[in-house]
């Protein structure tokens, strides 16, 4: 069982579990595989990457996730509150994207496309080893290729399949 | 504008396709009602057919019309064409039903149902006669006489197609016609298939706000299945087992999701600085707890245990993305609202008094009385988070957490005492 601190007032200040640093890592490493993505799709990364069960499922060597449609059919429980998660994490998604742009790691084009600036000197993390970045970040990095593949279809269809209310 | 139809208008199939859709949604509706041992078929033995466990079969014909005036007339072409088709099925020699014995046997094991969106008309003589025959208030001979009259064209006119269908029924022998008519049923004015389907889903405990999701999931899966079966030249026959295997998971989408509550929590030791906790201080000030009580320590263990139990569960749900930050905040404000009502209720009398005298003049006994009432009132409340009802321990834990902050208090002067 996870321990909770006995400190006073830790109740409201405790939404650091899903934060911008992890957001940066998730978005950056998904873009590492996809290179270029519309901003609408980038907003879908965190609701997937911050869901531990989805990450665990993608990283499981026994599973082969082909498409988002197939995943929704196989594991509908992962998506039952996707809409709520999308809006809850929208702020972190936007912040993380803007920070990445400010760090000069990505560029946001006028048409809303987000493009990775590929260079060997300019990396977000020097190491992605488990002991350096922690287990949750490590798992997200590991799943980033799979998440990129899930998002590799028309954004209209993604929003429809994931039932995000716009 | 000329009245001539354009090529596009001629080739558009809107009126045809709605017929197919009507049939399809009726099939979906039947499928949702399938019981163990039954099978439902689509475009196999008829538009739709249902096979019961005991071998009884129901053949269903569906007729949808958008243009008609809306009532089923005596010589409705759809009606008689359907009856003619059924007669052909009954007398199908390819299935070994050329002898009248086997025909009667087949009729006895089959129900014939015509479903249409046309409505019943009180003037429809044929439907009336059918009902009379079923109730045995009309003899088969007079029924056949009526059929003969119906299909005899007026002088100087030729037999229409419908007349031919009617005489086909008339030409069968008495036993045939009587048995057949008794197994004939009409389901009229069926136009609200979506309402029916949604009702079916509700019957399976799908909550209102998820109906749409579940419906779309089942709908698209079924369409895909029909397409694939037909493409591979298989028949679309779905048994209860197939249905259960293929469609149960879509109801997951609508399952009112319960959060997994971790119930087993060992009793937590009391923290050393427990006196600095506002939740405890508030209870001491309201004289609900007292340091000299024999069970003082036990009370503290209960309070801290339920507090930790709630905090840990919330944290776990957040980390597993079962709930979002917004849901947590909604839960908090809901809990505060519940406390607020109870606080106002218990202090209404005191508040009236306070308008006349200052707080220092109030009887301290009275303040404590009201605070105690409020406290036990709130402890009796059960809270709900994201459709999951929390048990008493967890609900109480939430109020202790809130009184720690403090977002709530028990005494009438709690704000002055503890805030800032």
Interface residues (C-beta under 8 A of the other chain):
Chain A: X1 X2 X3 X4 X6 X8 X9 X11 X12 X14 X15 X17 X50 X51 X52 X53 X73 X76 X77 X80 X81 X84 X85 X87 X88 X89 X163
Chain B: X213 X217 X221 X249 X250 X252 X253 X255 X257 X262 X265 X271 X276 X277 X278 X308 X311 X312 X315 X316 X318 X319 X320 X321 X322 X323 X324 X325 X326 X327 X401 X404 X405
